[in-house]
Amino acid sequence: MSKKNYTDQMQRTVEITSTVSRIISLVPSQTELLVDLGLREKLVGITKFCVHPKGLKKEVQLIGGTKNVKIDLVRSLNPDLVIGNKEENNQADIEALEEILPTWMSDIFNLEDALEMIGRVGEITGTTEKAEEIISTIRMNFSRLEKHKSSGKSVLYLIWKNPYIAAGPNTFIDAMLTTLGFQNAMQTERYPEVEMTGLNPDLIFLSSEPYPFKEKHIAELQNQFPESKVVLVDGEYFSWYGSRLIEAPAYFANLLNQIEA
């Protein structure tokens, strides 16, 4: 079987067979993308966090989590392609996998990086036409957001509790906030632990993931920040950078209308 060299988003050269037939995905948002590219039947391994599309986890072998991949199990599945992400996966796992299998990595900070990833995944899996269709739809849907944009309100975007951890600069979440016209209240490190005193953001977003913030958490923070508006948000639309981006602008438009109401 012929092989071809591809460059991934970490600028690594990866030799991949010309016809990919057995794929392992180490990232939930990229798993969903692979299914939407028409590759569901070629998935032989996914993580326990790959919750979309519904039912997939019952059909495909689970190979651990994003940070603790079962290397021997992955090897036994005999994939001809492993797809991961620099931030979401453990460096030691990736280094172990690339020694034995073609391991293609994404590295994503903003919408353009995400669209590039979708195009490249389409290329390496022989689904370029479908990938371009997804990219085109995402661009069109995001272009419609312009009229909904916020006028620079500051947002504290929380992803964890005990301790509180926020999404800071140079993250995909930050890029989405900027796209929506918000100012990120955290401008220090990428995922800083937050000292909640002394802050006065216009808005506090409580993400549904990775920490599952619920309605009950709104009251806690609303008491602490009476001048801020505390809102539960769907973390998948802020942090999943695959085909879920098709639906993200409609969610964002509703969120912006809710905030401005």
Summary of the structure (lengths in Angstrom):
residues: 261
radius of gyration: 19.2
end to end distance: 59.0
largest distance: 64.1
contacts: 844
relative contact order: 0.13
helix: 41%
strand: 20%
